[in-house]
Amino acid sequence: MKRNYLLLSAMTCLTATAQQQAPMVLEYDKPATYFEESLPIGNGKLGALIYGSTDDNVIYLNDITLWTGKPVDRNLDADAHKWIPAIRKALFEENYALADSLQLHVQGPNSQHYQPLGTLHIKDLNLGEIKHYQRTLNIDSAIVRDSYLRNGKLITREYFASNPDKLIAIRLRGDINCQIALTAQVPHQVKRNGPPALGVSDRGRWGNSGQLTMTGHATGDPLESTHFCTILKASTDGEITASDSSLTIKNAHDAIIYIVNETSFNGFDKHPVHEGADYLNDITSDIWHTENYTYDEFYARHLADYKAIYDRVKICLNKNNRNPNDLPGAKDRRLTDQLLLDYTNGGDQSQYLEELYFQFGRYLLISSSRTKNVPANLQGLWAPQLWSPWRGNYTVNINLEENYWPAFVANMAEMAEPLDGFIAGLAANGKFTAKNYYNIGEGWCSSHNSDIWAMTNPVGEKRESPEWSNWNMGGAWLVNTLWERYQFTQDKEYLRNVAYPLMNGAAQFCLRWLIENPKQPGELITAPSTSPENEYKTDKGYHGTTCYGGTADLAIIRELFINTIAAGKVLGKKNKEMEKALAKLHPYTIGHMGDLNEWYYDWDDWDFQHRHQSHLIGLYPGNHLTDATLQKAAERSLEIKGDKTTGWSTGWRINLWARLHKPQQAYHIYQKLLTPIAPRGSKKTDWKEWHKGGGTYPNLFDAHPPFQIDGNFGGTAGVCEMLMQSTLKDSKAIIELLPACPEQWREGAISGLCARGGYEVSFEWKDRKVRKCCIKAKKTGTLTLLYNGQQKTVKFKSGQTQNIKTW
């Protein structure tokens, strides 16, 4: 007989789950040769990629505020809107070729470039045979370590990036004889400070320490670029000398390196030279701060800061079926790259690898998104190349949004705070884009790409395809992240002062951008319209991109209007005009293949397996596509698209299948995300068992390809969506446990997930049935809990924890 118990004791599920989670460690037995093998550390502003060579240990450095360019020209293309009537005329005459060509006139410049900061070389001056090399990234404690024997003598190295102390720290131990050099790909110069190689006149002043100071600027005119100053300080128990632009340490057993950096970036609307931050004064304070604590104290401060966020969520999947050789410390353990390779090629679906990938996504967001007004970009903050793919920018037609899908549900709400200020910058610039390009004087809009200067104009430089260049729904989609924050936190002041004004501004633009459908009077549509990066084939065979009434546009606007109206009701504001417009939006339609139409007409996609699924936004990350018939059509759309796609798209599809309550399909796509992908530029003969295309690189970075971090975040969010889903209906929360739990995860536990309505949820399950559930409420409220085919209504007081145990 089944019995349900509602226990109000102080017992919690958190401790049990924490004990069940295995150590989360990436392990390798060789140094990195390629970027896609390197190990990342970051404090949200400064980042490093550790290669770990035994001879020349290359470490690429990044600062998330180092970009080319300067604030946008708000008067740019002030007359571009004059082309909109001609484009609409061509569209409604069904002259799509003319509309495509006219769209080029409504394009502005492309974004600026994210740039690498510097390259650190630590060259081991010892000679001799190398044995027993090891390299790890412990994501439980956010530290990289490597070690090896040279001539039988042990050398160990460790690296971490501290947020509270704004530095990167490196410690070398063992038989230390090395040269330390600092250089950069951007314009720069390096000055050394320390004891000279000959003579000891400065030995008393410097003791056993030395310093390298690198100054420079982002590529371009130095009078129009962001400047930086990097200081590297090294101290040792051995001898240290400085020569040219390097430091040499000899006869040491212990050496500590601190790296700090500041840039002149002072905000999206401040010129980086004329109005730049006082970075030289800031860097002086930063380097003096390294005298305040010992290395061990710095690490303790870093660890406490990191674990306060990271430890909120623990996961364990099928513990009893876990291969013991998957775990760190096992005698015959499989290393991370072998785990990944076996996962696909050997058919061994390692639950440990699945857990590791989930937590790695959380580690990456904590490490790359802690700088005010500067969110994680396409590569988080890790970019070794001078010219990153796609400029390393913010792609706002999915990728920037996907970066923050796990932020709230995976209990890292603070990591989304940089997005708030960034969106405010988009709104400030976007009102000029609305006027210049669309002749709309109310609200604001943003387009396909952006950068640190919060550019909002349609891109393309009057020569690139409208399929991405002319899309103007970026702001309308992005503000829904603000609404998500409110739903998860129930912070009404945040809603009033931050979220609602930005949401309403985006909605006001959309109200003016919508026009009456001449083909169906009384309906509202957008024209011109595109579906991001996708292409159609008309019934007459034309292959094009520009249309009217595209489903993606209307899905974004529908979600925005629903959410803005709901936000207004919370704040006591009425939105009658928005409510009327919402009711008039052109409805979803179902095509001849049973799929959800992406275009106004029942046209075929030019590529049926296209990576974007923008017309399904209402299903996920949106919440309004709840009609059973339309969900069936969305399911058919996913079936047609198949399961072979890019990394970030795979991450999205996990969430879409989970939202449809299809556990095996969602899990199958998660498996696809873990396809082992060979590093770019590697020789096929050296990586013959590895694949190409979308999946995961040896260091667990997402392969679009190339690397795009959004796939990592989409995968982490997807695991959350498979295990728990939540909604708000009439201000009451509905939480569903195990909505898409696959057979492979028959038992497990997860703690610390967050649900809409302001709840923190931990639970355990066996045979895919919830056995224990612990819920903590941030606010007084009532929720409906769905689990094991049952429904329970539970009332909470603010701060109250309740435990539900079922068997």
Secondary structure as GFF3:
##gff-version 3
##sequence-region A 1 807
A	DSSP	beta_strand	4	7	.	.	.	ID=ss1
A	DSSP	alpha_helix	14	20	.	.	.	ID=ss2
A	DSSP	beta_strand	25	28	.	.	.	ID=ss3
A	DSSP	three_ten_helix	35	37	.	.	.	ID=ss4
A	DSSP	beta_strand	39	42	.	.	.	ID=ss5
A	DSSP	beta_strand	46	50	.	.	.	ID=ss6
A	DSSP	beta_strand	56	63	.	.	.	ID=ss7
A	DSSP	three_ten_helix	80	83	.	.	.	ID=ss8
A	DSSP	alpha_helix	84	92	.	.	.	ID=ss9
A	DSSP	alpha_helix	96	103	.	.	.	ID=ss10
A	DSSP	three_ten_helix	104	106	.	.	.	ID=ss11
A	DSSP	beta_strand	118	124	.	.	.	ID=ss12
A	DSSP	beta_strand	130	138	.	.	.	ID=ss13
A	DSSP	beta_strand	143	150	.	.	.	ID=ss14
A	DSSP	beta_strand	153	162	.	.	.	ID=ss15
A	DSSP	beta_strand	167	183	.	.	.	ID=ss16
A	DSSP	beta_strand	188	193	.	.	.	ID=ss17
A	DSSP	alpha_helix	203	206	.	.	.	ID=ss18
A	DSSP	beta_strand	209	217	.	.	.	ID=ss19
A	DSSP	three_ten_helix	222	224	.	.	.	ID=ss20
A	DSSP	beta_strand	227	236	.	.	.	ID=ss21
A	DSSP	beta_strand	239	243	.	.	.	ID=ss22
A	DSSP	beta_strand	246	263	.	.	.	ID=ss23
A	DSSP	alpha_helix	279	289	.	.	.	ID=ss24
A	DSSP	alpha_helix	295	310	.	.	.	ID=ss25
A	DSSP	beta_strand	314	317	.	.	.	ID=ss26
A	DSSP	three_ten_helix	319	321	.	.	.	ID=ss27
A	DSSP	three_ten_helix	324	326	.	.	.	ID=ss28
A	DSSP	alpha_helix	336	345	.	.	.	ID=ss29
A	DSSP	alpha_helix	351	368	.	.	.	ID=ss30
A	DSSP	three_ten_helix	389	392	.	.	.	ID=ss31
A	DSSP	beta_strand	394	395	.	.	.	ID=ss32
A	DSSP	alpha_helix	399	403	.	.	.	ID=ss33
A	DSSP	alpha_helix	405	409	.	.	.	ID=ss34
A	DSSP	three_ten_helix	413	416	.	.	.	ID=ss35
A	DSSP	alpha_helix	417	438	.	.	.	ID=ss36
A	DSSP	beta_strand	449	450	.	.	.	ID=ss37
A	DSSP	alpha_helix	466	469	.	.	.	ID=ss38
A	DSSP	alpha_helix	474	478	.	.	.	ID=ss39
A	DSSP	alpha_helix	480	489	.	.	.	ID=ss40
A	DSSP	alpha_helix	492	494	.	.	.	ID=ss41
A	DSSP	pi_helix	495	499	.	.	.	ID=ss42
A	DSSP	alpha_helix	500	513	.	.	.	ID=ss43
A	DSSP	beta_strand	515	516	.	.	.	ID=ss44
A	DSSP	beta_strand	524	525	.	.	.	ID=ss45
A	DSSP	beta_strand	536	537	.	.	.	ID=ss46
A	DSSP	beta_strand	543	544	.	.	.	ID=ss47
A	DSSP	alpha_helix	551	570	.	.	.	ID=ss48
A	DSSP	alpha_helix	576	584	.	.	.	ID=ss49
A	DSSP	beta_strand	604	605	.	.	.	ID=ss50
A	DSSP	three_ten_helix	614	616	.	.	.	ID=ss51
A	DSSP	alpha_helix	628	641	.	.	.	ID=ss52
A	DSSP	alpha_helix	647	659	.	.	.	ID=ss53
A	DSSP	alpha_helix	663	673	.	.	.	ID=ss54
A	DSSP	beta_strand	695	696	.	.	.	ID=ss55
A	DSSP	beta_strand	702	703	.	.	.	ID=ss56
A	DSSP	alpha_helix	710	723	.	.	.	ID=ss57
A	DSSP	beta_strand	724	729	.	.	.	ID=ss58
A	DSSP	beta_strand	732	737	.	.	.	ID=ss59
A	DSSP	three_ten_helix	743	745	.	.	.	ID=ss60
A	DSSP	beta_strand	748	755	.	.	.	ID=ss61
A	DSSP	beta_strand	759	766	.	.	.	ID=ss62
A	DSSP	beta_strand	769	777	.	.	.	ID=ss63
A	DSSP	beta_strand	781	787	.	.	.	ID=ss64
A	DSSP	beta_strand	790	796	.	.	.	ID=ss65
A	DSSP	beta_strand	801	806	.	.	.	ID=ss66
###
